[in-house]
Amino acid sequence: MVDQKRLVDNFFEIVSIDSLSFKEKKLVDYLARKLKGLGFSIKVDGAGAIIGGNTGNLIAHLPGNSDKPPIYFNCHLDTVEPGIGVEPVLKDGIIRAAGETVLGADDKAGIAAILEMAHIAVEGEDTHGPIDLVFTVAEETGLLGAKNLDWSLVTGEYGFVLDAAGLVGEIYTVAPWQNTISAVFRGRAAHAGVNPELGVSAVQAAARAIETMPLGRRDSETTANIGEIKGGRAPNIVPELAEIKGEARSLKLNKLDRQTDRMVQAINHGAKAFGAEVDVDVAREYDGYNLSSKKKVVVWASEAIKHIGLEPIYASTGGGSDTNVFNSRGAPTVNLGVGYIDPHTTNESISQDQLRLAAELAVAIALR
Ligand SMILES: [Zn+2]
């Protein structure tokens, strides 16, 4: 049974350990020590060296009954800024940060829930199958830990990510594909007052491109945005350089392709209209996923949710998470609501009740 005091104490300890992206080592050391003490074997992969962080991903393994399929749990270790010196406070059943920081319940509520599950799993060895705990670095900066995870260290065939805002009981089975679209417009500099006719304005070309581009919410499954623009040197110089960067997402890959094509077309037309050159780059940030409610991993999660007395709520998200990367690597994986609200803000909070339910859910998944 979940030990509420141990759970909350561990959560307080975990959020008090600074772990901004690329600086997760202290938290890795803490979890490695705790999990080793519980009988898990511990490995840290080489992702840190690849991405420039001070540690790699932590993979902890607990052997179990080999008649049951191996599973893995995942949470990310890093938090967003302002996230240094978090001081958690419990008041009226709600946990918040005392100062001007995020709480870091995203994703440390999930980590605390998994740690509580680990305590309970080791107490009754033959009731669970083999369990991997995969704690990833640098999720917040583009899923970098998951993208560089050493999969040879993971044996789980089904994955459960505890990293969704919203109530415990929500199962995210659908998430978008995402492309990043960048363009560099090259015009010709000229004196803006003496001979502007000799210049080609890269800024005007970029502006035309953006103006004619379909952006915002395109339909219920597709969104697009230009989020960065820079260019020009001074008011009296026709600008020779302008850069724009944006993204498109869709729950359907063919819609993402269509949306991306239209953005690239608008970029090329904008350049052409002013006689500028343009280099366009399209990069896939991550693949989406769409798991049917009959998929074994979804059934597994929903039965666990029912087991703790809740009704499963199937949900889709417009955001990407490590779940996207895991699904594209072939292990069917769901993302689960952990109960925190207002993540990435200094108002972030989680109730003690939701934290307990998150731990109960992890236990129900593992000991199924
Ligand atoms: Zn998160």
Residues whose N, C-alpha, C, O or C-beta is under 5 A from the ligand:
A	BS01	ZN	D106 D107 D163
